């Protein structure tokens, strides 16, 4: 991490704390204008604010607060980026992201600012004695910081590395397990994707997870959110029994009556495991609605040639999810998808983990150990929520390849607009494909735009400033 990143962390960190602590004392004759680390960790209120600052770093609009969903949907095959504007991820869609691509440095920097903020607060909580908080709260906050840095590593590694399933020794990202507190600490070799996953598993051990709240507030790291992250990691490693174990530890949640409930206020549904909230004073500048909506010229339109909505079983009149599909009044064509629809005042919570994913992760994992009956039953739970009647696909009767395809397709239909599809393609080490402009035997063709064996197209290049500052990043 370079000097600019370090200074940004400190300035933002202290700014959050000063603004948070302004109250009646603001008009004191001699207010305290300099907040030191000693001041921060001598006050429970400021410690709370410091941890909240870590969460705020993670939900930056350039990172988890919208940009992640946009990046991975642009890398997927259910949307078509119709523009040539790199600020609107045209190069992400075309799999041509280079060192100096417009959106690359901001994404990388935002991720590492979150990581460094987490490391900074974690280390202070670990090394300081006589903190004005309980031991339980101290351990909770340490665990929360570990979660934020781990999930940040996870998302960064998904675009800068080849898939674990293709090559577990593929070089991924520089890893800083300690806070970067000044110049001279920028060097860090590129860890492999396997090493990154190993570190996340080590961090989120049973003791760490036990320190987190069991549930309740979906806007902070919880035990279930940690189990969900580990479930994704084990699925990427194809350790299906471990993935099942993590998924079955997610308890106290259930599917909402309608999937639309997840994307409208108040957002506190029984399905919401972990989300990033936005308010009138903190709007989501990178909300996916900025891209997937009618108000900005159809930057990302639905793939109506070869996308999931072209399959009859995933475009039924009785499927409540098709209400997200909007028709262009000028052409009468299905054009965009409005799961996130507040494109003028983006206050919607960005969902990271929800219970529908837990169930479909379990379904895919049970399928891969040969328990077709259990896999089909879990798949049916999710599908029947959105298609309660008139279904032309009885998933409870499926086995073998047909069951696998149904699980994959249900994930596409359920999470369209949330970035999961792009993550799934990479996790399975599949090719990235786009619809072509040609037809064969009455069906639209597809074109491969990136394959795991070609790192140049499949992975983002590390930003040029990281290569310049971090001499070990090669």
Secondary structure by P-SEA (a helix, b strand, c coil): ccaaaaaaaaaaaaaaaaaaacccccccccccccccaaaaaacaaaaaaaaaaaaaaaacccccccaaaaaaaaacccccccccccccccccccccccccccaaaaaaaaaaaaaaaaaaaaaaaaccccccccaaaaaaaaaaaaaaaaaaaaaaaaccccccccccccbbbbbbccccccccccccccccaaaaaaaaaaaacaaaaaacccccccccccaaaaaaaaaaaaaaacaaaaaaaaaaaccccccccccccccccccccccccbbbbbcccccccccccccccccccccccccccccccccccccccccccccccccccccccccccccccccccccbbbbcccaaaaaaaaaaaaaaacaaaaaaaaaaaaaaacccccccccccccccaaaaaaaaaaaaaaccccaaaaaaaaaabbbbbbbcccccccbbbbbbcccccccccccccccaaaaacccccc
